Amino acid sequence: MPKQQLTNEQLDNIISAFSEIIVDRMDVRDLEQYVYDGLVDFYEKCTVDEIQDYVNNADEDLWEELLDNEGIKGEVDNTLKTTTYSLNDNESISFPIHKE
């Protein structure tokens, strides 16, 4: 039997149906974890200014509360500095360095 070519619409329908099946099989905790992981992944790619905007749009007092939870008072330097350390050949690790 020769191979058949899927149309874009057919592929979209298969993706939609499969996605619905996967969601139907998830319980509330799975769904919450999936959304949480997606949000963390999204926000990790944002700048400090962008995150602050998202937080302020959700609740205008929340940014100050979150800063307070981290022991930060007053203005925030919105630039994160990164330092790269060499591990082995062709390997490195980078992470933000915060000013104290």
DSSP file (Angstrom, degrees, kcal/mol; ACC not computed):
  #  RESIDUE AA STRUCTURE BP1 BP2  ACC     N-H-->O    O-->H-N    N-H-->O    O-->H-N    TCO  KAPPA ALPHA  PHI   PSI    X-CA   Y-CA   Z-CA
    1    1 A M              0   0    0      0, 0.0     3,-0.1     0, 0.0     2,-0.0   0.000 360.0 360.0 360.0 130.0    0.0    0.0    0.0
    2    2 A P        -     0   0    0      0, 0.0     2,-0.1     0, 0.0     0, 0.0  -0.338 360.0 -99.8 -71.2 151.4    1.5    3.4   -1.0
    3    3 A K        -     0   0    0      1,-0.0     2,-0.4    -2,-0.0     0, 0.0  -0.446  36.4-138.2 -68.7 141.5    2.2    6.0    1.7
    4    4 A Q        -     0   0    0     -2,-0.1     2,-0.4    -3,-0.1    -1,-0.0  -0.813   9.4-128.3-103.8 145.2   -0.4    8.7    1.9
    5    5 A Q        -     0   0    0     -2,-0.4     2,-0.3     1,-0.0     0, 0.0  -0.773  19.9-135.2 -90.9 129.9    0.4   12.4    2.4
    6    6 A L        -     0   0    0     -2,-0.4     2,-0.2     4,-0.0    -1,-0.0  -0.632  15.8-133.7 -80.3 140.7   -1.4   14.2    5.2
    7    7 A T     >  -     0   0    0     -2,-0.3     4,-2.5     1,-0.1     5,-0.2  -0.507  26.1-109.1 -82.6 163.8   -2.9   17.6    4.5
    8    8 A N  H  > S+     0   0    0      1,-0.2     4,-2.6     2,-0.2     5,-0.2   0.892 121.6  52.2 -58.6 -39.6   -2.2   20.5    6.9
    9    9 A E  H  > S+     0   0    0      2,-0.2     4,-2.3     1,-0.2    -1,-0.2   0.907 109.2  48.7 -65.4 -41.5   -5.9   20.3    8.0
   10   10 A Q  H  > S+     0   0    0      2,-0.2     4,-2.3     1,-0.2    -2,-0.2   0.922 112.4  48.0 -63.8 -44.1   -5.6   16.6    8.6
   11   11 A L  H  X S+     0   0    0     -4,-2.5     4,-2.8     2,-0.2    -2,-0.2   0.915 110.9  51.4 -62.9 -42.7   -2.5   17.0   10.7
   12   12 A D  H  X S+     0   0    0     -4,-2.6     4,-2.5     1,-0.2    -1,-0.2   0.902 110.1  49.9 -59.1 -41.5   -4.1   19.9   12.6
   13   13 A N  H  X S+     0   0    0     -4,-2.3     4,-2.5     2,-0.2    -2,-0.2   0.893 111.5  48.0 -65.2 -40.3   -7.1   17.6   13.3
   14   14 A I  H  X S+     0   0    0     -4,-2.3     4,-2.8     2,-0.2     5,-0.2   0.922 112.7  48.5 -65.3 -44.8   -4.9   14.8   14.6
   15   15 A I  H  X S+     0   0    0     -4,-2.8     4,-2.6     2,-0.2    -2,-0.2   0.918 113.3  47.8 -61.1 -44.3   -2.9   17.2   16.8
   16   16 A S  H  X S+     0   0    0     -4,-2.5     4,-2.2    -5,-0.2    -2,-0.2   0.929 113.7  46.1 -62.9 -46.7   -6.1   18.6   18.2
   17   17 A A  H  X S+     0   0    0     -4,-2.5     4,-2.0     2,-0.2    -2,-0.2   0.913 114.4  47.7 -63.8 -43.8   -7.6   15.2   18.9
   18   18 A F  H  X S+     0   0    0     -4,-2.8     4,-2.5     2,-0.2    -2,-0.2   0.911 110.7  51.7 -64.3 -42.2   -4.4   13.8   20.5
   19   19 A S  H  X S+     0   0    0     -4,-2.6     4,-2.5    -5,-0.2    -1,-0.2   0.903 109.2  50.6 -60.6 -41.4   -4.1   17.0   22.6
   20   20 A E  H  X S+     0   0    0     -4,-2.2     4,-2.5     2,-0.2    -1,-0.2   0.902 109.8  50.4 -63.6 -40.8   -7.6   16.5   23.8
   21   21 A I  H  X S+     0   0    0     -4,-2.0     4,-1.5     2,-0.2    -2,-0.2   0.927 111.1  48.6 -61.8 -45.8   -6.9   12.9   24.7
   22   22 A I  H  X S+     0   0    0     -4,-2.5     4,-0.7     1,-0.2     3,-0.3   0.931 113.1  46.9 -61.6 -46.2   -3.8   13.8   26.7
   23   23 A V  H >< S+     0   0    0     -4,-2.5     3,-1.1     1,-0.2    -1,-0.2   0.905 109.4  54.5 -63.1 -41.6   -5.6   16.6   28.6
   24   24 A D  H 3< S+     0   0    0     -4,-2.5    -1,-0.2     1,-0.3    -2,-0.2   0.817 107.0  51.9 -61.7 -30.2   -8.6   14.2   29.3
   25   25 A R  H 3< S+     0   0    0     -4,-1.5    -1,-0.3    -3,-0.3     2,-0.2   0.619  94.5  91.5 -81.1 -13.1   -6.1   11.7   30.8
   26   26 A M    <<  -     0   0    0     -3,-1.1     2,-0.2    -4,-0.7    -3,-0.0  -0.580  67.2-143.2 -85.0 143.5   -4.6   14.3   33.1
   27   27 A D     >  -     0   0    0     -2,-0.2     4,-2.3     1,-0.1     5,-0.2  -0.448  38.1 -91.6 -91.8 178.1   -5.8   14.9   36.6
   28   28 A V  H  > S+     0   0    0      1,-0.2     4,-2.8     2,-0.2     5,-0.2   0.878 126.5  52.7 -60.0 -39.9   -6.0   18.4   38.2
   29   29 A R  H  > S+     0   0    0      2,-0.2     4,-2.5     1,-0.2    -1,-0.2   0.907 109.0  49.6 -64.5 -40.8   -2.5   18.1   39.7
   30   30 A D  H  > S+     0   0    0      2,-0.2     4,-2.4     1,-0.2    -2,-0.2   0.926 112.6  47.6 -61.5 -44.4   -1.0   17.1   36.3
   31   31 A L  H  X S+     0   0    0     -4,-2.3     4,-2.4     2,-0.2    -2,-0.2   0.915 111.9  49.6 -63.8 -43.8   -2.7   20.1   34.7
   32   32 A E  H  X S+     0   0    0     -4,-2.8     4,-2.8     1,-0.2    -1,-0.2   0.920 112.2  48.1 -60.8 -44.0   -1.5   22.5   37.4
   33   33 A Q  H  X S+     0   0    0     -4,-2.5     4,-2.9     2,-0.2     5,-0.2   0.898 110.9  51.2 -64.2 -40.8    2.1   21.2   37.1
   34   34 A Y  H  X S+     0   0    0     -4,-2.4     4,-2.1     2,-0.2    -1,-0.2   0.921 113.4  44.0 -62.6 -45.0    2.0   21.6   33.3
   35   35 A V  H  X S+     0   0    0     -4,-2.4     4,-2.6     2,-0.2    -2,-0.2   0.926 113.9  50.9 -65.7 -44.6    0.7   25.1   33.6
   36   36 A Y  H  X S+     0   0    0     -4,-2.8     4,-2.8     1,-0.2     5,-0.2   0.940 110.8  48.0 -58.2 -49.4    3.2   26.0   36.3
   37   37 A D  H  X S+     0   0    0     -4,-2.9     4,-2.4     1,-0.2    -1,-0.2   0.895 112.2  50.1 -59.9 -40.8    6.2   24.5   34.3
   38   38 A G  H  X S+     0   0    0     -4,-2.1     4,-2.3    -5,-0.2    -1,-0.2   0.902 111.7  47.6 -64.2 -41.7    5.0   26.5   31.3
   39   39 A L  H  X S+     0   0    0     -4,-2.6     4,-3.1     2,-0.2     5,-0.3   0.932 112.3  48.5 -65.8 -45.9    4.8   29.7   33.2
   40   40 A V  H  X S+     0   0    0     -4,-2.8     4,-2.3     1,-0.2    -2,-0.2   0.931 112.1  49.7 -59.6 -45.4    8.2   29.3   34.9
   41   41 A D  H  X S+     0   0    0     -4,-2.4     4,-0.6    -5,-0.2    -1,-0.2   0.915 113.9  46.1 -59.3 -44.0    9.7   28.5   31.5
   42   42 A F  H >< S+     0   0    0     -4,-2.3     3,-1.1     1,-0.2    -2,-0.2   0.948 114.5  45.4 -64.0 -50.2    8.1   31.6   30.0
   43   43 A Y  H >< S+     0   0    0     -4,-3.1     3,-1.5     1,-0.3    -1,-0.2   0.797 102.5  65.1 -69.8 -27.8    9.0   34.0   32.8
   44   44 A E  H 3< S+     0   0    0     -4,-2.3    -1,-0.3    -5,-0.3    -2,-0.2   0.752 100.6  53.3 -64.0 -22.0   12.6   32.7   33.0
   45   45 A K  T << S+     0   0    0     -3,-1.1    -1,-0.3    -4,-0.6    -2,-0.2   0.464  95.2  93.7 -90.2  -2.4   13.1   34.2   29.5
   46   46 A C  S <  S-     0   0    0     -3,-1.5     2,-0.1    -4,-0.2    -3,-0.0  -0.496  76.9-115.6 -89.9 158.0   11.8   37.6   30.5
   47   47 A T     >  -     0   0    0     -2,-0.2     4,-2.5     1,-0.1     5,-0.2  -0.412  34.4-105.0 -79.4 166.9   13.8   40.6   31.6
   48   48 A V  H  > S+     0   0    0     30,-0.5     4,-2.7     1,-0.2     5,-0.2   0.914 123.5  52.6 -59.4 -42.6   13.4   41.9   35.2
   49   49 A D  H  > S+     0   0    0     29,-0.3     4,-2.2     1,-0.2    -1,-0.2   0.907 109.3  48.7 -60.2 -42.6   11.4   44.9   33.7
   50   50 A E  H  > S+     0   0    0      2,-0.2     4,-2.5     1,-0.2    -2,-0.2   0.921 111.8  48.6 -64.5 -43.7    9.1   42.5   31.8
   51   51 A I  H  X S+     0   0    0     -4,-2.5     4,-2.9     1,-0.2     5,-0.2   0.927 110.3  51.8 -61.8 -44.0    8.5   40.3   34.9
   52   52 A Q  H  X S+     0   0    0     -4,-2.7     4,-2.9     1,-0.2    -1,-0.2   0.907 109.3  50.5 -59.8 -41.2    7.7   43.4   37.0
   53   53 A D  H  X S+     0   0    0     -4,-2.2     4,-2.3     2,-0.2    -1,-0.2   0.930 111.2  47.9 -61.5 -46.0    5.2   44.5   34.3
   54   54 A Y  H  X S+     0   0    0     -4,-2.5     4,-1.5     2,-0.2    -2,-0.2   0.926 114.0  47.0 -60.8 -44.7    3.5   41.1   34.4
   55   55 A V  H  X S+     0   0    0     -4,-2.9     4,-2.4     1,-0.2     3,-0.3   0.936 112.6  48.8 -63.0 -46.6    3.4   41.1   38.2
   56   56 A N  H  < S+     0   0    0     -4,-2.9    -1,-0.2     1,-0.2    -2,-0.2   0.849 108.9  53.4 -64.3 -34.1    2.1   44.6   38.4
   57   57 A N  H  < S+     0   0    0     -4,-2.3    -1,-0.2    -5,-0.2    -2,-0.2   0.818 111.2  46.9 -68.4 -29.7   -0.6   43.8   35.8
   58   58 A A  H  < S-     0   0    0     -4,-1.5     2,-0.3    -3,-0.3    -2,-0.2   0.885 139.4 -11.1 -76.6 -39.8   -1.7   40.9   37.9
   59   59 A D    >X  -     0   0    0     -4,-2.4     3,-1.4    -5,-0.1     4,-0.6  -0.829  58.8-143.5-164.8 117.8   -1.8   42.9   41.2
   60   60 A E  T 34 S+     0   0    0      1,-0.3     4,-0.3    -2,-0.3    -4,-0.1   0.705 103.0  43.1 -64.5 -19.8   -0.3   46.4   41.6
   61   61 A D  T 3> S+     0   0    0      1,-0.1     4,-1.5     2,-0.1    -1,-0.3   0.517  93.0  84.3 -98.7  -7.0    0.9   45.7   45.2
   62   62 A L  H <> S+     0   0    0     -3,-1.4     4,-2.9    -7,-0.3     5,-0.2   0.854  80.9  59.4 -69.6 -36.9    2.3   42.2   44.5
   63   63 A W  H  X S+     0   0    0     -4,-0.6     4,-2.4     1,-0.2    -1,-0.2   0.934 108.0  46.0 -58.3 -47.3    5.8   43.3   43.2
   64   64 A E  H  > S+     0   0    0     -4,-0.3     4,-2.6     1,-0.2    -1,-0.2   0.892 112.9  51.0 -63.0 -39.3    6.6   45.0   46.4
   65   65 A E  H  X S+     0   0    0     -4,-1.5     4,-2.3     2,-0.2    -2,-0.2   0.913 110.5  48.2 -64.5 -42.6    5.4   42.0   48.4
   66   66 A L  H  X S+     0   0    0     -4,-2.9     4,-1.0     2,-0.2    -2,-0.2   0.889 112.3  49.0 -65.9 -39.0    7.5   39.6   46.4
   67   67 A L  H ><>S+     0   0    0     -4,-2.4     5,-2.7    -5,-0.2     3,-0.7   0.927 110.3  51.4 -62.8 -44.2   10.6   41.9   46.8
   68   68 A D  H ><5S+     0   0    0     -4,-2.6     3,-1.8     1,-0.3    -2,-0.2   0.892 104.1  57.3 -60.1 -40.7    9.8   42.0   50.6
   69   69 A N  H 3<5S+     0   0    0     -4,-2.3    -1,-0.3     1,-0.3    -2,-0.2   0.794 108.2  48.0 -60.1 -27.6    9.7   38.2   50.7
   70   70 A E  T <<5S-     0   0    0     -4,-1.0    -1,-0.3    -3,-0.7    -2,-0.2   0.356 121.7-108.9 -93.5   3.9   13.2   38.2   49.3
   71   71 A G  T < 5S+     0   0    0     -3,-1.8     2,-0.5     1,-0.3    -3,-0.2   0.735  72.0 142.6  77.0  23.1   14.4   40.8   51.8
   72   72 A I      < -     0   0    0     -5,-2.7     2,-0.4    -6,-0.1    -1,-0.3  -0.863  27.8-173.3-103.3 126.2   14.7   43.5   49.2
   73   73 A K        -     0   0    0     -2,-0.5     2,-0.1     2,-0.1    -9,-0.0  -0.931  48.6  -6.7-117.3 141.3   13.8   47.1   50.2
   74   74 A G  S    S+     0   0    0     -2,-0.4    -2,-0.0     2,-0.0    -7,-0.0  -0.406 107.2   3.8  82.9-154.0   13.6   50.1   47.8
   75   75 A E        -     0   0    0     -2,-0.1     2,-0.4     1,-0.1    -2,-0.1  -0.281  63.8-139.1 -72.1 153.0   14.6   50.3   44.2
   76   76 A V        -     0   0    0     -4,-0.1     2,-0.8    -2,-0.0    -1,-0.1  -0.940  13.2-127.7-115.5 133.9   15.8   47.3   42.2
   77   77 A D        -     0   0    0     -2,-0.4    22,-0.1     1,-0.1   -29,-0.0  -0.724  22.6-156.1 -75.2 113.3   18.7   47.3   39.8
   78   78 A N        +     0   0    0     -2,-0.8     2,-0.6     2,-0.1   -30,-0.5   0.322  64.3  92.2 -81.5  10.1   16.9   45.7   36.8
   79   79 A T        -     0   0    0    -31,-0.1     2,-0.5   -32,-0.1    -2,-0.1  -0.919  62.5-155.3-106.0 122.8   20.1   44.5   35.2
   80   80 A L        -     0   0    0     -2,-0.6     2,-0.4    18,-0.1    18,-0.1  -0.823   9.3-147.0 -94.0 131.2   21.2   40.9   36.1
   81   81 A K  E     -A   97   0A   0     16,-1.0    16,-3.5    -2,-0.5     2,-0.4  -0.767  11.4-155.5 -95.2 142.2   24.9   40.3   35.7
   82   82 A T  E     -A   96   0A   0     -2,-0.4     2,-0.4    14,-0.3    12,-0.0  -0.925   5.3-161.4-119.1 147.0   26.0   36.8   34.7
   83   83 A T  E     -A   95   0A   0     12,-1.4    12,-1.0    -2,-0.4     2,-0.5  -0.980   9.5-148.7-123.5 137.5   29.3   35.1   35.3
   84   84 A T  E     -A   94   0A   0     -2,-0.4     2,-0.4    10,-0.2    10,-0.2  -0.921   9.6-166.0-111.1 130.3   30.6   32.1   33.3
   85   85 A Y  E     -A   93   0A   0      8,-2.0     8,-1.5    -2,-0.5     2,-0.3  -0.934  20.9-125.0-114.2 136.6   32.8   29.4   34.9
   86   86 A S  E     +A   92   0A   0     -2,-0.4     6,-0.2     6,-0.2     3,-0.1  -0.616  30.5 171.6 -80.8 137.6   34.6   26.9   32.8
   87   87 A L        -     0   0    0      4,-1.6     2,-0.2     1,-0.6    -1,-0.2   0.735  60.5 -24.9-105.0 -82.4   34.0   23.2   33.7
   88   88 A N  S >  S-     0   0    0      1,-0.1     3,-2.3     0, 0.0    -1,-0.6  -0.696  96.0 -51.9-122.1 177.6   35.6   20.9   31.2
   89   89 A D  T 3  S+     0   0    0      1,-0.3    -1,-0.1    -2,-0.2     3,-0.1  -0.324 129.2   3.6 -53.5 130.2   36.5   21.4   27.6
   90   90 A N  T 3  S+     0   0    0      1,-0.2     2,-0.4    -3,-0.1    -1,-0.3   0.645 111.8 105.8  65.9  18.5   33.4   22.7   25.8
   91   91 A E    <   +     0   0    0     -3,-2.3    -4,-1.6     2,-0.0     2,-0.3  -0.969  37.8 158.5-125.4 144.3   31.3   22.9   29.0
   92   92 A S  E     -A   86   0A   0     -2,-0.4     2,-0.4    -6,-0.2    -6,-0.2  -0.974  24.1-147.1-153.9 165.1   30.3   26.0   31.0
   93   93 A I  E     -A   85   0A   0     -8,-1.5    -8,-2.0    -2,-0.3     2,-0.4  -0.999  13.8-171.1-137.3 138.7   27.8   27.2   33.5
   94   94 A S  E     +A   84   0A   0     -2,-0.4   -10,-0.2   -10,-0.2   -12,-0.1  -0.967  10.8 161.4-130.2 145.5   26.2   30.6   33.8
   95   95 A F  E     -A   83   0A   0    -12,-1.0   -12,-1.4    -2,-0.4     2,-0.1  -0.982  42.9 -85.7-156.7 158.5   24.0   32.1   36.4
   96   96 A P  E     -A   82   0A   0      0, 0.0     2,-0.5     0, 0.0   -14,-0.3  -0.364  31.2-149.2 -68.5 145.0   23.0   35.6   37.6
   97   97 A I  E     -A   81   0A   0    -16,-3.5   -16,-1.0    -2,-0.1     2,-0.4  -0.976  14.4-152.3-112.6 122.2   25.1   37.4   40.2
   98   98 A H        -     0   0    0     -2,-0.5     2,-0.3   -18,-0.1   -18,-0.1  -0.761  14.3-122.7 -98.0 139.1   23.1   39.7   42.4
   99   99 A K              0   0    0     -2,-0.4   -22,-0.1     1,-0.1    -1,-0.0  -0.593 360.0 360.0 -75.7 139.5   24.6   42.8   44.1
  100  100 A E              0   0    0     -2,-0.3    -1,-0.1     0, 0.0    -2,-0.0   0.412 360.0 360.0 -92.0 360.0   24.3   42.8   47.8
